[in-house]
């Protein structure tokens, strides 16, 4: 699931928002899931840029739990850090094996038609 800018966005008056770096300082529970970059889905992230969120390149993969949270710190180009930011995930399970109903209404052909 992509993390959208409407869900997570940081800003600084002196730094373009795309250049701000978000560092994950804590994941609770740690075994619940992880963030990854769309270009590297096998590697969990520890830090990413706001530009990656703006381009929908940061994704979350849930493993076990349905509710979890992470703590982030934003850093600007000068190295100034924000206060901790708490971000919560609520994952709703989806039944991907839901039954499909198919109705056979027969086939009506006029003489000489093949379909």
C-alpha positions, 0 to 999 in steps of 0.5 A: 500500500502506497503512503500518500502525501495526504497521509504523511507530509512534512514541510519546512519554510527554508527547504523544498519539501522534496529534499526533507529526509524522514528517518524511522526511529521506531516501529511498533510492533517491529514484526508487524510490517515494514516500509519499502521503496518501490524500486527496492521491494526486498529491502526495508527502509530506515529513511526516505525523502518527502519527494519519494512520498510525493511520487508514491514510491514509499509502500507499506507491507503488513506482515502480522498485525492490523494496527501499528505505528512508527515514529519519524524524525524529519531532517532538513538540508542543514541537519536540523531535526524535527520533534518526533512524528507519530504515524499510525497504520490501520490495515483492514484485511481483504478477502481476495478469494471472495466467491464470484457469481457467474450467470449463464444466460445462454447464447442467442444466434440468428441463422448464419451467425457464428457468434 
